[in-house]
Amino acid sequence: MERVVVTGMGVISPLGNDVATFWNHLINGKSGIRKIDTFDTEQYKTKIAGLVKNFNAAAVIGRKDARRLDPFCHYALAAAAQAWDDAKLEFDRIDPDRVGVYVGSGIGGIQTLLNNAEKLRERGPRRVSPMLVPTMIANMAAAKISIKWHASGPSMAPVTACAIGNTSIGEAFKLIRSGEADVMFAGGTEAAVNELSLAGFENATALSARNDEPEKASRPFDANRDGFVMAEGAGIIILESLTHALKRNAPIYAEMIGYGASSDAYNMVAPDPEGKGAYLAMKNALNDAKLSADAIDVISAHATSTKPGDLSETSAIKRLFGKKSYAIPIIANKSMTGHMLGATGGVEAVALVKSLQEEIIPPTINLETADSECDLDYTANVARKQHLNIGLSNSFGFGGHNAVLVIKKYTAARE
């Protein structure tokens, strides 16, 4: 089986629109949550989100694509371009038939759908764009990446809700490991902070309404959390077989060594209270990597800042790691980014790679009052320098979809 490595990374996020800015803000505990200024929130209880700022789609992806595509595609193309450049890939040195794209979105082009629904109501069916369907459907980010970089290998847009980024990366990893591809774009993208999505989550009582202190609204594992914060962006990495990467002298940032998936088989929106599905996905990932629980140095948690989710994940970690669970530092990046939905897994994979590289664990900000049922080491409020070799990254989604990655610091020869 081929070894699989990370050779490129790209990020569009509430903390910055490139990897360096994102990482700097993350380890310094900066929040990307702010008041929503993209539409009128007067009638909403929640008025905050993790918004992408200072992003000029036309400058990054060109005027034509900026005009015709939905923002979820804008973000995906921008993150993919960063990852491609970062990996130092060149068209004349790769076989396009062995380059694939696994990039998903939880909701797809919902802004495009809303815009055209308004045209239909106000101006009639003839004013609806003939590009509505291809612009709206969730596979279009993967398709546009494939078209732009002439990647004619396997292309897919998994739909596993907020687990999409990890599902995409994990399935791409398996494809390369089995020898079916040399290079894969993998990750997730989302641009769903709008009137309809906000209303839906708000009416489900899922969102924080800490509007007077937006930067303190996302607070995983804190006793005073009152829900998650919607966010947007994209996280895309380049996965590559080690053989292919070494042949072209590519930069190598980390090695992907395991992937596990499962289903809670429990509820459409609530996680299993005992974390059975999360436990099984983590266990499957460790088994896939041929590791014992003792090998894990850090866990990048899903940690959305909802009580059911935080408790379920904590229970799953305790069940799998036993007494060692109290000695493993846990990362909760959503305390700063908010919940980027389908983009989450890709962005958090980038963050974990950076953690392993630089041996820095980002802080879980806003963890001020301990929840007695969440009593692990959540790296509260201050980043930490610590030797790191192997980490887990958890992503869980509505419907009970769970996907877990195992990422290792790269060494030329496996230990």
C-alpha positions in Angstrom: 0.0 0.0 0.0 1.1 3.5 -0.8 2.0 5.9 2.0 -0.1 9.1 1.8 1.2 12.6 2.6 0.0 16.1 2.8 1.8 18.4 0.4 -0.4 21.4 0.1 -2.9 23.3 2.2 -5.4 26.2 1.6 -7.8 28.0 3.9 -10.6 30.6 3.7 -12.0 31.3 7.1 -13.3 33.8 9.6 -9.7 34.0 11.0 -8.1 34.8 7.7 -7.9 33.8 4.0 -4.6 32.0 3.9 -3.0 29.4 6.1 -0.4 31.7 7.7 -2.9 34.3 8.9 -5.4 31.6 10.0 -2.8 29.8 12.0 -1.4 32.9 13.6 -4.8 34.0 14.8 -5.7 30.5 16.0 -2.7 30.1 18.2 -3.1 33.6 19.6 -6.6 32.9 20.6 -8.3 35.4 18.4 -12.0 35.0 17.7 -13.5 35.4 14.2 -17.0 35.8 15.5 -18.7 39.1 14.8 -22.0 40.9 14.2 -23.7 39.9 10.9 -23.5 42.7 8.5 -24.5 40.9 5.3 -28.2 41.0 5.9 -30.7 42.6 8.3 -30.9 40.6 11.6 -33.5 42.8 13.3 -36.0 40.0 13.5 -33.5 37.4 14.6 -32.6 36.4 18.2 -29.1 35.5 16.9 -27.2 38.3 15.2 -23.6 36.9 15.1 -21.6 34.5 12.9 -18.1 33.6 11.8 -18.0 35.5 8.5 -15.3 35.5 5.8 -14.0 39.0 5.5 -11.8 40.9 3.0 -12.4 38.3 0.3 -12.5 39.6 -3.2 -13.8 36.7 -5.4 -13.1 38.4 -8.7 -9.5 39.1 -7.8 -8.9 35.5 -6.6 -10.8 33.4 -9.1 -11.6 35.8 -11.9 -14.6 37.9 -12.8 -16.5 35.3 -14.7 -16.5 32.7 -12.0 -17.1 35.3 -9.3 -20.2 36.4 -11.2 -21.6 33.0 -12.1 -20.8 30.8 -9.1 -22.2 30.6 -5.6 -20.0 31.8 -2.7 -19.4 28.2 -1.6 -17.6 27.6 -4.9 -15.7 30.9 -4.6 -14.3 29.7 -1.3 -13.5 26.2 -2.6 -11.7 27.5 -5.7 -9.7 30.0 -3.6 -8.6 27.4 -1.0 -7.8 24.9 -3.8 -5.6 27.4 -5.6 -3.7 28.0 -2.3 -3.2 24.3 -1.8 -2.1 23.7 -5.5 0.5 26.5 -5.3 1.6 25.4 -1.8 2.2 21.8 -3.2 4.3 23.3 -6.0 2.4 21.1 -8.5 3.0 21.6 -12.2 0.8 20.5 -15.1 3.6 19.1 -17.2 4.9 16.9 -14.3 1.7 15.1 -13.4 -0.7 12.7 -15.1 -4.1 14.4 -14.9 -5.9 11.1 -15.2 -4.5 10.2 -11.7 -5.4 13.5 -10.1 -8.8 13.6 -8.4 -11.1 15.8 -6.4 -13.1 14.9 -3.3 -14.6 18.1 -2.0 -18.1 18.4 -0.4 -20.5 20.9 1.0 -23.3 20.5 3.5 -25.8 22.8 1.9 -24.3 23.8 -1.4 -25.4 27.0 -3.2 -28.2 28.0 -0.9 -27.6 31.7 -1.5 -28.1 31.1 -5.2 -31.4 29.3 -4.4 -32.6 32.1 -2.3 -31.8 34.8 -4.9 -33.6 32.9 -7.6 -36.6 32.1 -5.4 -37.0 35.8 -4.8 -36.9 36.4 -8.6 -39.5 33.8 -9.1 -41.9 35.3 -6.6 -41.4 38.9 -7.6 -40.7 38.7 -11.4 -42.0 35.3 -12.6 -40.4 32.1 -13.9 -38.7 33.7 -16.9 -36.4 35.6 -14.6 -35.0 32.5 -12.9 -31.4 31.9 -14.1 -30.9 29.0 -16.5 -27.7 28.4 -14.4 -29.7 27.9 -11.2 -29.4 24.2 -10.9 -25.7 23.8 -11.9 -24.8 26.7 -9.7 -26.8 25.5 -6.7 -25.9 21.7 -6.5 -23.4 20.7 -3.9 -21.1 18.8 -6.2 -20.2 22.0 -8.2 -17.2 22.9 -6.0 -15.6 19.6 -6.8 -16.6 19.9 -10.4 -15.1 23.4 -10.8 -11.9 22.4 -9.1 -11.7 19.4 -11.5 -12.3 21.6 -14.5 -9.9 24.3 -13.5 -7.0 22.0 -12.9 -7.9 19.4 -15.6 -8.1 16.8 -12.9 -9.7 13.9 -14.7 -9.3 11.3 -12.0 -12.1 10.3 -9.5 -14.3 13.3 -8.5 -16.9 13.2 -5.8 -18.8 15.5 -3.4 -19.6 13.5 -0.3 -22.6 14.6 1.8 -22.2 13.7 5.4 -23.3 17.1 6.9 -20.7 18.6 9.2 -18.5 15.5 8.8 -18.0 16.2 5.1 -14.4 17.6 5.2 -13.2 14.5 7.1 -15.2 12.1 4.9 -13.7 13.7 1.8 -10.2 13.6 3.1 -10.5 10.1 4.5 -12.0 8.6 1.3 -9.3 10.4 -0.8 -6.7 9.0 1.5 -8.0 5.5 0.8 -8.0 6.0 -2.9 -4.3 7.0 -3.0 -3.3 4.3 -0.5 -4.8 1.7 -2.7 -2.9 3.0 -5.7 -5.9 4.3 -7.7 -4.7 8.0 -7.7 -1.5 9.9 -7.2 -2.8 13.3 -6.1 -6.2 14.4 -4.6 -7.7 17.7 -3.7 -9.7 17.0 -0.6 -11.8 18.9 1.9 -15.0 20.9 2.3 -16.6 24.3 1.7 -19.6 26.2 3.0 -21.3 29.6 2.5 -24.6 29.2 4.3 -24.8 32.2 6.6 -27.9 33.8 5.3 -31.5 34.6 6.3 -32.9 31.1 5.8 -30.2 29.0 7.4 -30.0 31.3 10.4 -33.7 31.2 10.9 -33.7 27.4 10.6 -30.9 26.8 13.2 -32.3 29.6 15.4 -35.8 28.0 15.5 -34.2 24.7 16.3 -32.7 26.5 19.4 -29.2 25.4 18.3 -27.5 28.8 18.1 -25.8 31.1 20.7 -27.4 34.5 21.2 -24.6 36.1 23.0 -24.8 39.1 20.7 -23.3 41.7 23.0 -20.0 39.7 23.2 -19.7 37.9 19.8 -16.1 36.9 20.5 -17.2 35.1 23.6 -20.2 33.3 22.1 -18.5 30.1 21.0 -17.4 28.3 24.2 -17.0 24.6 23.8 -17.0 22.6 27.1 -17.9 25.7 29.2 -20.8 25.4 31.6 -22.3 28.6 30.3 -22.4 27.8 26.6 -25.7 28.5 24.9 -25.3 27.0 21.5 -23.0 27.0 18.5 -22.1 29.9 16.1 -22.6 29.5 12.4 -19.6 30.2 10.2 -18.4 29.8 6.6 -15.2 29.2 4.6 -13.3 26.4 3.0 -10.4 24.1 3.9 -8.7 22.0 1.2 -5.6 20.0 1.3 -3.5 18.2 -1.3 -3.0 14.5 -0.6 -0.3 12.7 -2.5 1.3 9.3 -2.6 4.7 9.4 -1.0 6.2 7.9 -4.1 4.8 10.6 -6.3 5.7 13.4 -3.8 9.3 12.2 -3.5 9.7 11.9 -7.2 9.0 15.6 -7.8 10.7 16.7 -4.6 7.5 18.1 -3.1 7.1 19.8 0.3 5.7 17.3 2.8 3.9 18.6 5.8 2.5 15.5 7.4 1.4 11.9 6.8 -2.2 10.6 6.7 -2.1 7.2 8.4 -5.7 6.3 9.3 -9.4 7.0 8.7 -12.5 5.7 10.5 -16.2 6.3 9.9 -19.4 5.2 11.6 -23.0 6.1 12.1 -24.8 6.8 15.4 -27.9 5.2 14.0 -29.7 7.2 16.7 -31.3 10.5 15.7 -31.5 13.0 12.8 -30.0 15.9 14.8 -29.0 14.7 18.3 -25.8 12.8 18.9 -25.9 9.5 20.8 -25.7 10.6 24.4 -23.1 8.0 25.2 -21.0 8.8 22.1 -21.2 5.3 20.7 -20.8 6.4 17.1 -18.0 8.8 17.9 -16.2 6.1 19.9 -16.6 3.6 17.0 -15.2 6.1 14.4 -12.2 6.9 16.6 -11.6 3.2 17.2 -11.9 2.4 13.5 -9.4 5.1 12.7 -6.9 3.8 15.2 -7.4 0.3 13.9 -6.9 1.5 10.3 -3.6 3.2 11.4 -2.6 0.1 13.3 -2.2 2.1 16.4 -3.1 1.6 20.1 -4.8 4.4 22.0 -1.5 5.1 23.8 0.0 6.5 20.5 -2.3 9.5 20.3 -0.7 12.8 21.5 -3.5 15.3 20.8 -7.2 15.2 19.8 -8.8 17.9 17.5 -12.3 17.7 18.8 -15.6 18.4 16.9 -16.5 20.5 20.0 -19.3 22.7 18.6 -20.3 24.4 21.9 -23.6 22.6 22.4 -24.1 20.7 25.6 -25.3 17.4 24.0 -22.4 17.4 21.5 -19.7 18.3 24.0 -20.9 15.7 26.5 -21.2 13.0 23.9 -17.7 13.5 22.5 -16.2 13.7 26.0 -17.9 10.4 26.8 -16.6 8.8 23.6 -13.0 9.9 24.3 -13.2 8.6 27.9 -14.5 5.2 26.7 -11.8 4.8 24.1 -8.8 6.2 26.0 -9.7 5.3 29.5 -7.4 6.8 32.1 -5.2 8.2 29.4 -8.0 10.5 28.2 -7.1 12.8 31.1 -3.6 13.2 29.8 -4.4 13.9 26.2 -4.7 17.7 25.3 -7.8 18.5 23.3 -8.2 21.2 20.7 -11.5 23.0 20.2 -10.9 25.3 17.2 -14.6 26.2 16.9 -14.2 28.4 20.0 -12.5 30.8 17.6 -13.8 30.0 14.1 -17.3 29.1 14.9 -18.9 26.1 13.3 -18.0 26.2 9.6 -20.4 23.3 8.8 -19.2 21.4 5.7 -15.9 23.4 5.7 -15.0 22.4 9.2 -13.1 19.1 8.6 -10.8 20.5 6.0 -10.0 23.6 8.0 -9.4 21.6 11.2 -7.2 19.1 9.3 -5.0 22.0 8.2 -4.9 23.2 11.8 -3.9 19.8 13.1 -1.1 19.5 10.5 0.2 22.9 11.7 0.0 21.7 15.3 2.1 18.6 14.6 4.6 20.6 12.6 5.1 23.4 15.1 4.3 21.5 18.2 1.8 24.1 19.3 -1.7 23.3 20.6 -4.2 26.1 20.0 -6.2 27.3 23.0 -9.9 26.6 23.6 -10.9 30.2 24.3 -13.9 31.2 26.5 -13.5 28.2 28.7 -14.1 30.1 31.9 -16.5 28.0 34.0 -15.8 24.2 34.2 -18.6 21.9 33.3 -18.5 19.1 35.8 -19.4 16.6 33.1 -16.6 17.8 30.8 -13.5 17.3 32.8 -10.7 16.5 30.3 -7.8 18.7 29.3 -9.3 21.1 26.8 -6.2 23.4 26.6 -8.2 26.2 28.2 -7.5 29.8 27.0 -3.8 29.6 26.4 -1.9 27.9 23.6 0.6 25.3 24.7 4.0 24.1 23.4 4.2 20.3 23.6 6.0 17.5 21.8 3.5 16.1 19.3 3.7 13.2 16.9 0.3 11.8 16.1 -3.2 13.4 16.4 -6.8 12.5 15.8 -9.2 14.9 14.1 -12.9 14.3 14.8 -15.9 15.5 12.7 -19.5 14.6 13.3 -22.6 15.5 11.4 -26.4 15.6 11.5 -27.9 12.2 10.8 -25.2 10.6 13.0 -22.4 10.6 10.4 -18.9 10.4 12.0 -15.5 10.6 10.4 -12.1 10.6 12.1 -8.6 11.2 10.7 -5.3 10.1 12.1 -2.5 12.4 11.1 1.2 11.9 11.9 4.3 14.1 11.8 6.1 13.1 8.6 9.3 11.1 8.9 11.2 9.6 6.0 11.0 6.1 7.5 8.1 4.8 9.6 8.9 4.1 13.2 
